[in-house]
Structure formats: structure tokens, C-alpha cells
Amino acid sequence: MVKSCFWLFCEFIAVIFFGISMSLELVEDMLAIIHSFSSRLYGLKKYKKQVKQMIKENP
């Protein structure tokens, strides 16, 4: 693999950060997932309002 990278003029850079424990990283990932889904649900509210408005206009 290193040989193929040499011919493709690219390099690997490994970044190892020991400042965050595994459990803290897991908590941060879970919070990011929850934030993503809550934002998506908030965005769907406008479509719910539009559907309700269309139903009121066309009974």
C-alpha cells in the first residue's frame, strides 16, 4: 500500500489524540446524533403546518 501511494504522490498522516477518553468521545457522538435528529424533526414542523393549511383550504 505504501508503494502504491508513493507512485500516486500522496502520503498518510496519522493523527493520534489522547486528550479525550473513549467514554467522553462516545457521549459527544451520541449528542451529535441526537442534535441531528432533533434538527430534522424541527424542520419537519413547517411541512406539518403546510399540510394543515392545505386541509383547511380544501375540505
PDB file of N, H, CA, C and O in Angstrom:
ATOM      1  N   MET A   1       0.824  -1.193   0.000  1.00  0.00           N
ATOM      2  CA  MET A   1       0.000   0.000   0.000  1.00  0.00           C
ATOM      3  C   MET A   1       0.865   1.252   0.000  1.00  0.00           C
ATOM      4  O   MET A   1       0.553   2.219  -0.694  1.00  0.00           O
ATOM      5  N   VAL A   2       1.925   1.243   0.754  1.00  0.00           N
ATOM      6  H   VAL A   2       2.178   0.457   1.318  1.00  0.00           H
ATOM      7  CA  VAL A   2       2.815   2.399   0.780  1.00  0.00           C
ATOM      8  C   VAL A   2       3.435   2.599  -0.588  1.00  0.00           C
ATOM      9  O   VAL A   2       3.634   3.731  -1.029  1.00  0.00           O
ATOM     10  N   LYS A   3       3.742   1.491  -1.265  1.00  0.00           N
ATOM     11  H   LYS A   3       3.580   0.571  -0.907  1.00  0.00           H
ATOM     12  CA  LYS A   3       4.332   1.573  -2.599  1.00  0.00           C
ATOM     13  C   LYS A   3       3.363   2.247  -3.573  1.00  0.00           C
ATOM     14  O   LYS A   3       3.769   3.112  -4.349  1.00  0.00           O
ATOM     15  N   SER A   4       2.076   1.853  -3.535  1.00  0.00           N
ATOM     16  H   SER A   4       1.747   1.151  -2.904  1.00  0.00           H
ATOM     17  CA  SER A   4       1.097   2.461  -4.436  1.00  0.00           C
ATOM     18  C   SER A   4       0.910   3.939  -4.122  1.00  0.00           C
ATOM     19  O   SER A   4       0.682   4.734  -5.034  1.00  0.00           O
ATOM     20  N   CYS A   5       1.001   4.319  -2.872  1.00  0.00           N
ATOM     21  H   CYS A   5       1.186   3.674  -2.131  1.00  0.00           H
ATOM     22  CA  CYS A   5       0.875   5.729  -2.512  1.00  0.00           C
ATOM     23  C   CYS A   5       2.081   6.522  -2.995  1.00  0.00           C
ATOM     24  O   CYS A   5       1.959   7.694  -3.352  1.00  0.00           O
ATOM     25  N   PHE A   6       3.236   5.886  -3.004  1.00  0.00           N
ATOM     26  H   PHE A   6       3.335   4.934  -2.714  1.00  0.00           H
ATOM     27  CA  PHE A   6       4.431   6.566  -3.495  1.00  0.00           C
ATOM     28  C   PHE A   6       4.268   6.920  -4.966  1.00  0.00           C
ATOM     29  O   PHE A   6       4.645   8.012  -5.392  1.00  0.00           O
ATOM     30  N   TRP A   7       3.717   6.015  -5.727  1.00  0.00           N
ATOM     31  H   TRP A   7       3.411   5.128  -5.380  1.00  0.00           H
ATOM     32  CA  TRP A   7       3.538   6.266  -7.156  1.00  0.00           C
ATOM     33  C   TRP A   7       2.402   7.258  -7.411  1.00  0.00           C
ATOM     34  O   TRP A   7       2.386   7.913  -8.453  1.00  0.00           O
ATOM     35  N   LEU A   8       1.478   7.378  -6.502  1.00  0.00           N
ATOM     36  H   LEU A   8       1.492   6.846  -5.656  1.00  0.00           H
ATOM     37  CA  LEU A   8       0.364   8.313  -6.666  1.00  0.00           C
ATOM     38  C   LEU A   8       0.648   9.674  -6.035  1.00  0.00           C
ATOM     39  O   LEU A   8      -0.218  10.549  -6.031  1.00  0.00           O
ATOM     40  N   PHE A   9       1.849   9.855  -5.504  1.00  0.00           N
ATOM     41  H   PHE A   9       2.553   9.144  -5.507  1.00  0.00           H
ATOM     42  CA  PHE A   9       2.281  11.123  -4.904  1.00  0.00           C
ATOM     43  C   PHE A   9       1.358  11.567  -3.765  1.00  0.00           C
ATOM     44  O   PHE A   9       0.978  12.735  -3.686  1.00  0.00           O
ATOM     45  N   CYS A  10       1.010  10.650  -2.909  1.00  0.00           N
ATOM     46  H   CYS A  10       1.318   9.701  -2.974  1.00  0.00           H
ATOM     47  CA  CYS A  10       0.209  11.005  -1.743  1.00  0.00           C
ATOM     48  C   CYS A  10       0.905  10.476  -0.495  1.00  0.00           C
ATOM     49  O   CYS A  10       1.828   9.666  -0.584  1.00  0.00           O
ATOM     50  N   GLU A  11       0.462  10.933   0.648  1.00  0.00           N
ATOM     51  H   GLU A  11      -0.288  11.590   0.721  1.00  0.00           H
ATOM     52  CA  GLU A  11       1.062  10.500   1.898  1.00  0.00           C
ATOM     53  C   GLU A  11      -0.018  10.272   2.936  1.00  0.00           C
ATOM     54  O   GLU A  11      -1.103  10.846   2.855  1.00  0.00           O
ATOM     55  N   PHE A  12       0.283   9.438   3.901  1.00  0.00           N
ATOM     56  H   PHE A  12       1.165   8.971   3.966  1.00  0.00           H
ATOM     57  CA  PHE A  12      -0.619   9.180   5.007  1.00  0.00           C
ATOM     58  C   PHE A  12      -0.193  10.021   6.196  1.00  0.00           C
ATOM     59  O   PHE A  12       0.992  10.120   6.515  1.00  0.00           O
ATOM     60  N   ILE A  13      -1.165  10.618   6.838  1.00  0.00           N
ATOM     61  H   ILE A  13      -2.128  10.538   6.579  1.00  0.00           H
ATOM     62  CA  ILE A  13      -0.898  11.362   8.063  1.00  0.00           C
ATOM     63  C   ILE A  13      -1.806  10.780   9.137  1.00  0.00           C
ATOM     64  O   ILE A  13      -3.030  10.827   9.013  1.00  0.00           O
ATOM     65  N   ALA A  14      -1.216  10.240  10.177  1.00  0.00           N
ATOM     66  H   ALA A  14      -0.221  10.203  10.278  1.00  0.00           H
ATOM     67  CA  ALA A  14      -1.984   9.659  11.279  1.00  0.00           C
ATOM     68  C   ALA A  14      -1.990  10.649  12.433  1.00  0.00           C
ATOM     69  O   ALA A  14      -0.938  11.076  12.909  1.00  0.00           O
ATOM     70  N   VAL A  15      -3.177  11.004  12.870  1.00  0.00           N
ATOM     71  H   VAL A  15      -4.031  10.658  12.483  1.00  0.00           H
ATOM     72  CA  VAL A  15      -3.316  11.919  13.997  1.00  0.00           C
ATOM     73  C   VAL A  15      -3.849  11.121  15.178  1.00  0.00           C
ATOM     74  O   VAL A  15      -4.940  10.554  15.116  1.00  0.00           O
ATOM     75  N   ILE A  16      -3.089  11.084  16.226  1.00  0.00           N
ATOM     76  H   ILE A  16      -2.203  11.545  16.277  1.00  0.00           H
ATOM     77  CA  ILE A  16      -3.494  10.368  17.431  1.00  0.00           C
ATOM     78  C   ILE A  16      -3.630  11.401  18.541  1.00  0.00           C
ATOM     79  O   ILE A  16      -2.668  12.079  18.903  1.00  0.00           O
ATOM     80  N   PHE A  17      -4.832  11.505  19.069  1.00  0.00           N
ATOM     81  H   PHE A  17      -5.613  10.954  18.775  1.00  0.00           H
ATOM     82  CA  PHE A  17      -5.108  12.489  20.108  1.00  0.00           C
ATOM     83  C   PHE A  17      -5.529  11.741  21.361  1.00  0.00           C
ATOM     84  O   PHE A  17      -6.553  11.058  21.367  1.00  0.00           O
ATOM     85  N   PHE A  18      -4.757  11.865  22.401  1.00  0.00           N
ATOM     86  H   PHE A  18      -3.925  12.420  22.396  1.00  0.00           H
ATOM     87  CA  PHE A  18      -5.025  11.138  23.631  1.00  0.00           C
ATOM     88  C   PHE A  18      -5.746  11.988  24.672  1.00  0.00           C
ATOM     89  O   PHE A  18      -5.856  11.569  25.824  1.00  0.00           O
ATOM     90  N   GLY A  19      -6.240  13.166  24.303  1.00  0.00           N
ATOM     91  H   GLY A  19      -6.151  13.506  23.367  1.00  0.00           H
ATOM     92  CA  GLY A  19      -6.845  14.063  25.269  1.00  0.00           C
ATOM     93  C   GLY A  19      -8.250  13.673  25.688  1.00  0.00           C
ATOM     94  O   GLY A  19      -8.704  14.084  26.755  1.00  0.00           O
ATOM     95  N   ILE A  20      -8.954  12.888  24.875  1.00  0.00           N
ATOM     96  H   ILE A  20      -8.585  12.553  24.007  1.00  0.00           H
ATOM     97  CA  ILE A  20     -10.344  12.551  25.160  1.00  0.00           C
ATOM     98  C   ILE A  20     -10.445  11.055  25.442  1.00  0.00           C
ATOM     99  O   ILE A  20      -9.913  10.236  24.693  1.00  0.00           O
ATOM    100  N   SER A  21     -11.122  10.713  26.513  1.00  0.00           N
ATOM    101  H   SER A  21     -11.555  11.378  27.121  1.00  0.00           H
ATOM    102  CA  SER A  21     -11.310   9.296  26.824  1.00  0.00           C
ATOM    103  C   SER A  21     -12.357   8.705  25.882  1.00  0.00           C
ATOM    104  O   SER A  21     -13.113   9.429  25.235  1.00  0.00           O
ATOM    105  N   MET A  22     -12.384   7.404  25.820  1.00  0.00           N
ATOM    106  H   MET A  22     -11.769   6.815  26.345  1.00  0.00           H
ATOM    107  CA  MET A  22     -13.326   6.724  24.932  1.00  0.00           C
ATOM    108  C   MET A  22     -14.769   7.010  25.328  1.00  0.00           C
ATOM    109  O   MET A  22     -15.624   7.190  24.461  1.00  0.00           O
ATOM    110  N   SER A  23     -15.047   7.054  26.625  1.00  0.00           N
ATOM    111  H   SER A  23     -14.352   6.907  27.329  1.00  0.00           H
ATOM    112  CA  SER A  23     -16.420   7.292  27.064  1.00  0.00           C
ATOM    113  C   SER A  23     -16.858   8.718  26.744  1.00  0.00           C
ATOM    114  O   SER A  23     -18.009   8.937  26.368  1.00  0.00           O
ATOM    115  N   LEU A  24     -15.960   9.689  26.887  1.00  0.00           N
ATOM    116  H   LEU A  24     -15.025   9.511  27.193  1.00  0.00           H
ATOM    117  CA  LEU A  24     -16.299  11.068  26.553  1.00  0.00           C
ATOM    118  C   LEU A  24     -16.528  11.217  25.053  1.00  0.00           C
ATOM    119  O   LEU A  24     -17.416  11.956  24.628  1.00  0.00           O
ATOM    120  N   GLU A  25     -15.739  10.526  24.261  1.00  0.00           N
ATOM    121  H   GLU A  25     -15.017   9.926  24.606  1.00  0.00           H
ATOM    122  CA  GLU A  25     -15.923  10.568  22.812  1.00  0.00           C
ATOM    123  C   GLU A  25     -17.263   9.952  22.426  1.00  0.00           C
ATOM    124  O   GLU A  25     -17.942  10.453  21.530  1.00  0.00           O
ATOM    125  N   LEU A  26     -17.647   8.863  23.099  1.00  0.00           N
ATOM    126  H   LEU A  26     -17.095   8.456  23.827  1.00  0.00           H
ATOM    127  CA  LEU A  26     -18.933   8.225  22.842  1.00  0.00           C
ATOM    128  C   LEU A  26     -20.083   9.162  23.191  1.00  0.00           C
ATOM    129  O   LEU A  26     -21.060   9.247  22.447  1.00  0.00           O
ATOM    130  N   VAL A  27     -19.976   9.861  24.307  1.00  0.00           N
ATOM    131  H   VAL A  27     -19.183   9.793  24.911  1.00  0.00           H
ATOM    132  CA  VAL A  27     -21.015  10.815  24.715  1.00  0.00           C
ATOM    133  C   VAL A  27     -21.133  11.940  23.693  1.00  0.00           C
ATOM    134  O   VAL A  27     -22.243  12.336  23.338  1.00  0.00           O
ATOM    135  N   GLU A  28     -20.010  12.456  23.220  1.00  0.00           N
ATOM    136  H   GLU A  28     -19.108  12.134  23.508  1.00  0.00           H
ATOM    137  CA  GLU A  28     -20.043  13.521  22.218  1.00  0.00           C
ATOM    138  C   GLU A  28     -20.693  13.038  20.926  1.00  0.00           C
ATOM    139  O   GLU A  28     -21.462  13.775  20.309  1.00  0.00           O
ATOM    140  N   ASP A  29     -20.394  11.808  20.511  1.00  0.00           N
ATOM    141  H   ASP A  29     -19.770  11.209  21.013  1.00  0.00           H
ATOM    142  CA  ASP A  29     -21.011  11.254  19.309  1.00  0.00           C
ATOM    143  C   ASP A  29     -22.516  11.091  19.480  1.00  0.00           C
ATOM    144  O   ASP A  29     -23.283  11.391  18.565  1.00  0.00           O
ATOM    145  N   MET A  30     -22.941  10.614  20.654  1.00  0.00           N
ATOM    146  H   MET A  30     -22.318  10.371  21.397  1.00  0.00           H
ATOM    147  CA  MET A  30     -24.371  10.448  20.902  1.00  0.00           C
ATOM    148  C   MET A  30     -25.093  11.793  20.905  1.00  0.00           C
ATOM    149  O   MET A  30     -26.199  11.903  20.377  1.00  0.00           O
ATOM    150  N   LEU A  31     -24.478  12.810  21.494  1.00  0.00           N
ATOM    151  H   LEU A  31     -23.579  12.721  21.923  1.00  0.00           H
ATOM    152  CA  LEU A  31     -25.086  14.146  21.489  1.00  0.00           C
ATOM    153  C   LEU A  31     -25.186  14.699  20.075  1.00  0.00           C
ATOM    154  O   LEU A  31     -26.165  15.367  19.742  1.00  0.00           O
ATOM    155  N   ALA A  32     -24.196  14.431  19.246  1.00  0.00           N
ATOM    156  H   ALA A  32     -23.401  13.888  19.516  1.00  0.00           H
ATOM    157  CA  ALA A  32     -24.246  14.887  17.857  1.00  0.00           C
ATOM    158  C   ALA A  32     -25.384  14.207  17.104  1.00  0.00           C
ATOM    159  O   ALA A  32     -26.064  14.845  16.301  1.00  0.00           O
ATOM    160  N   ILE A  33     -25.595  12.916  17.356  1.00  0.00           N
ATOM    161  H   ILE A  33     -25.042  12.398  18.009  1.00  0.00           H
ATOM    162  CA  ILE A  33     -26.687  12.187  16.704  1.00  0.00           C
ATOM    163  C   ILE A  33     -28.035  12.731  17.162  1.00  0.00           C
ATOM    164  O   ILE A  33     -28.925  12.947  16.338  1.00  0.00           O
ATOM    165  N   ILE A  34     -28.197  12.955  18.459  1.00  0.00           N
ATOM    166  H   ILE A  34     -27.474  12.779  19.128  1.00  0.00           H
ATOM    167  CA  ILE A  34     -29.457  13.494  18.986  1.00  0.00           C
ATOM    168  C   ILE A  34     -29.722  14.877  18.416  1.00  0.00           C
ATOM    169  O   ILE A  34     -30.856  15.188  18.051  1.00  0.00           O
ATOM    170  N   HIS A  35     -28.700  15.704  18.335  1.00  0.00           N
ATOM    171  H   HIS A  35     -27.779  15.452  18.631  1.00  0.00           H
ATOM    172  CA  HIS A  35     -28.855  17.048  17.776  1.00  0.00           C
ATOM    173  C   HIS A  35     -29.281  16.976  16.315  1.00  0.00           C
ATOM    174  O   HIS A  35     -30.133  17.750  15.878  1.00  0.00           O
ATOM    175  N   SER A  36     -28.701  16.062  15.565  1.00  0.00           N
ATOM    176  H   SER A  36     -28.009  15.433  15.920  1.00  0.00           H
ATOM    177  CA  SER A  36     -29.042  15.918  14.155  1.00  0.00           C
ATOM    178  C   SER A  36     -30.512  15.542  13.977  1.00  0.00           C
ATOM    179  O   SER A  36     -31.212  16.141  13.160  1.00  0.00           O
ATOM    180  N   PHE A  37     -30.981  14.550  14.739  1.00  0.00           N
ATOM    181  H   PHE A  37     -30.412  14.063  15.403  1.00  0.00           H
ATOM    182  CA  PHE A  37     -32.367  14.124  14.607  1.00  0.00           C
ATOM    183  C   PHE A  37     -33.345  15.171  15.118  1.00  0.00           C
ATOM    184  O   PHE A  37     -34.422  15.332  14.544  1.00  0.00           O
ATOM    185  N   SER A  38     -32.995  15.887  16.184  1.00  0.00           N
ATOM    186  H   SER A  38     -32.120  15.756  16.650  1.00  0.00           H
ATOM    187  CA  SER A  38     -33.905  16.916  16.683  1.00  0.00           C
ATOM    188  C   SER A  38     -34.007  18.069  15.686  1.00  0.00           C
ATOM    189  O   SER A  38     -35.076  18.659  15.531  1.00  0.00           O
ATOM    190  N   SER A  39     -32.919  18.390  15.018  1.00  0.00           N
ATOM    191  H   SER A  39     -32.050  17.911  15.144  1.00  0.00           H
ATOM    192  CA  SER A  39     -32.966  19.432  13.990  1.00  0.00           C
ATOM    193  C   SER A  39     -33.828  18.995  12.823  1.00  0.00           C
ATOM    194  O   SER A  39     -34.559  19.798  12.243  1.00  0.00           O
ATOM    195  N   ARG A  40     -33.741  17.724  12.482  1.00  0.00           N
ATOM    196  H   ARG A  40     -33.148  17.071  12.953  1.00  0.00           H
ATOM    197  CA  ARG A  40     -34.548  17.206  11.381  1.00  0.00           C
ATOM    198  C   ARG A  40     -36.029  17.259  11.732  1.00  0.00           C
ATOM    199  O   ARG A  40     -36.854  17.625  10.894  1.00  0.00           O
ATOM    200  N   LEU A  41     -36.370  16.897  12.965  1.00  0.00           N
ATOM    201  H   LEU A  41     -35.701  16.600  13.645  1.00  0.00           H
ATOM    202  CA  LEU A  41     -37.768  16.960  13.394  1.00  0.00           C
ATOM    203  C   LEU A  41     -38.275  18.395  13.418  1.00  0.00           C
ATOM    204  O   LEU A  41     -39.420  18.656  13.047  1.00  0.00           O
ATOM    205  N   TYR A  42     -37.439  19.319  13.850  1.00  0.00           N
ATOM    206  H   TYR A  42     -36.509  19.107  14.151  1.00  0.00           H
ATOM    207  CA  TYR A  42     -37.827  20.725  13.867  1.00  0.00           C
ATOM    208  C   TYR A  42     -38.100  21.211  12.447  1.00  0.00           C
ATOM    209  O   TYR A  42     -39.030  21.987  12.226  1.00  0.00           O
ATOM    210  N   GLY A  43     -37.305  20.763  11.492  1.00  0.00           N
ATOM    211  H   GLY A  43     -36.550  20.133  11.671  1.00  0.00           H
ATOM    212  CA  GLY A  43     -37.503  21.147  10.100  1.00  0.00           C
ATOM    213  C   GLY A  43     -38.785  20.581   9.516  1.00  0.00           C
ATOM    214  O   GLY A  43     -39.373  21.181   8.616  1.00  0.00           O
ATOM    215  N   LEU A  44     -39.228  19.428  10.017  1.00  0.00           N
ATOM    216  H   LEU A  44     -38.750  18.940  10.748  1.00  0.00           H
ATOM    217  CA  LEU A  44     -40.453  18.817   9.510  1.00  0.00           C
ATOM    218  C   LEU A  44     -41.707  19.520  10.005  1.00  0.00           C
ATOM    219  O   LEU A  44     -42.787  19.304   9.455  1.00  0.00           O
ATOM    220  N   LYS A  45     -41.590  20.360  11.032  1.00  0.00           N
ATOM    221  H   LYS A  45     -40.712  20.536  11.478  1.00  0.00           H
ATOM    222  CA  LYS A  45     -42.757  21.072  11.556  1.00  0.00           C
ATOM    223  C   LYS A  45     -43.381  21.973  10.504  1.00  0.00           C
ATOM    224  O   LYS A  45     -44.604  22.104  10.445  1.00  0.00           O
ATOM    225  N   LYS A  46     -42.553  22.595   9.673  1.00  0.00           N
ATOM    226  H   LYS A  46     -41.559  22.488   9.721  1.00  0.00           H
ATOM    227  CA  LYS A  46     -43.116  23.509   8.681  1.00  0.00           C
ATOM    228  C   LYS A  46     -43.963  22.756   7.661  1.00  0.00           C
ATOM    229  O   LYS A  46     -44.953  23.294   7.165  1.00  0.00           O
ATOM    230  N   TYR A  47     -43.585  21.511   7.339  1.00  0.00           N
ATOM    231  H   TYR A  47     -42.781  21.074   7.742  1.00  0.00           H
ATOM    232  CA  TYR A  47     -44.389  20.729   6.411  1.00  0.00           C
ATOM    233  C   TYR A  47     -45.708  20.323   7.047  1.00  0.00           C
ATOM    234  O   TYR A  47     -46.732  20.246   6.368  1.00  0.00           O
ATOM    235  N   LYS A  48     -45.685  20.064   8.344  1.00  0.00           N
ATOM    236  H   LYS A  48     -44.853  20.127   8.895  1.00  0.00           H
ATOM    237  CA  LYS A  48     -46.914  19.731   9.052  1.00  0.00           C
ATOM    238  C   LYS A  48     -47.868  20.917   9.008  1.00  0.00           C
ATOM    239  O   LYS A  48     -49.068  20.743   8.795  1.00  0.00           O
ATOM    240  N   LYS A  49     -47.342  22.118   9.210  1.00  0.00           N
ATOM    241  H   LYS A  49     -46.367  22.260   9.383  1.00  0.00           H
ATOM    242  CA  LYS A  49     -48.171  23.323   9.152  1.00  0.00           C
ATOM    243  C   LYS A  49     -48.728  23.531   7.751  1.00  0.00           C
ATOM    244  O   LYS A  49     -49.882  23.930   7.596  1.00  0.00           O
ATOM    245  N   GLN A  50     -47.921  23.267   6.734  1.00  0.00           N
ATOM    246  H   GLN A  50     -46.984  22.943   6.860  1.00  0.00           H
ATOM    247  CA  GLN A  50     -48.383  23.433   5.356  1.00  0.00           C
ATOM    248  C   GLN A  50     -49.506  22.452   5.035  1.00  0.00           C
ATOM    249  O   GLN A  50     -50.475  22.819   4.372  1.00  0.00           O
ATOM    250  N   VAL A  51     -49.386  21.214   5.495  1.00  0.00           N
ATOM    251  H   VAL A  51     -48.599  20.916   6.034  1.00  0.00           H
ATOM    252  CA  VAL A  51     -50.425  20.215   5.244  1.00  0.00           C
ATOM    253  C   VAL A  51     -51.713  20.606   5.953  1.00  0.00           C
ATOM    254  O   VAL A  51     -52.794  20.488   5.376  1.00  0.00           O
ATOM    255  N   LYS A  52     -51.615  21.071   7.195  1.00  0.00           N
ATOM    256  H   LYS A  52     -50.737  21.167   7.664  1.00  0.00           H
ATOM    257  CA  LYS A  52     -52.813  21.509   7.913  1.00  0.00           C
ATOM    258  C   LYS A  52     -53.483  22.672   7.200  1.00  0.00           C
ATOM    259  O   LYS A  52     -54.710  22.722   7.109  1.00  0.00           O
ATOM    260  N   GLN A  53     -52.690  23.601   6.695  1.00  0.00           N
ATOM    261  H   GLN A  53     -51.694  23.561   6.769  1.00  0.00           H
ATOM    262  CA  GLN A  53     -53.235  24.752   5.976  1.00  0.00           C
ATOM    263  C   GLN A  53     -53.933  24.303   4.696  1.00  0.00           C
ATOM    264  O   GLN A  53     -55.003  24.815   4.364  1.00  0.00           O
ATOM    265  N   MET A  54     -53.342  23.356   3.977  1.00  0.00           N
ATOM    266  H   MET A  54     -52.473  22.940   4.246  1.00  0.00           H
ATOM    267  CA  MET A  54     -53.956  22.859   2.739  1.00  0.00           C
ATOM    268  C   MET A  54     -55.269  22.149   3.026  1.00  0.00           C
ATOM    269  O   MET A  54     -56.217  22.257   2.248  1.00  0.00           O
ATOM    270  N   ILE A  55     -55.331  21.422   4.140  1.00  0.00           N
ATOM    271  H   ILE A  55     -54.561  21.334   4.772  1.00  0.00           H
ATOM    272  CA  ILE A  55     -56.566  20.721   4.504  1.00  0.00           C
ATOM    273  C   ILE A  55     -57.659  21.723   4.853  1.00  0.00           C
ATOM    274  O   ILE A  55     -58.819  21.515   4.499  1.00  0.00           O
ATOM    275  N   LYS A  56     -57.306  22.808   5.540  1.00  0.00           N
ATOM    276  H   LYS A  56     -56.363  22.977   5.827  1.00  0.00           H
ATOM    277  CA  LYS A  56     -58.290  23.834   5.879  1.00  0.00           C
ATOM    278  C   LYS A  56     -58.811  24.533   4.634  1.00  0.00           C
ATOM    279  O   LYS A  56     -59.996  24.859   4.559  1.00  0.00           O
ATOM    280  N   GLU A  57     -57.938  24.770   3.653  1.00  0.00           N
ATOM    281  H   GLU A  57     -56.976  24.505   3.714  1.00  0.00           H
ATOM    282  CA  GLU A  57     -58.339  25.479   2.441  1.00  0.00           C
ATOM    283  C   GLU A  57     -59.176  24.604   1.520  1.00  0.00           C
ATOM    284  O   GLU A  57     -60.080  25.105   0.851  1.00  0.00           O
ATOM    285  N   ASN A  58     -58.894  23.311   1.475  1.00  0.00           N
ATOM    286  H   ASN A  58     -58.160  22.905   2.019  1.00  0.00           H
ATOM    287  CA  ASN A  58     -59.605  22.390   0.582  1.00  0.00           C
ATOM    288  C   ASN A  58     -60.241  21.263   1.392  1.00  0.00           C
ATOM    289  O   ASN A  58     -59.674  20.175   1.492  1.00  0.00           O
ATOM    290  N   PRO A  59     -61.412  21.517   1.968  1.00  0.00           N
ATOM    291  CA  PRO A  59     -62.038  20.475   2.817  1.00  0.00           C
ATOM    292  C   PRO A  59     -62.562  19.303   2.018  1.00  0.00           C
ATOM    293  O   PRO A  59     -63.108  18.360   2.591  1.00  0.00           O
TER     294      PRO A  59
END
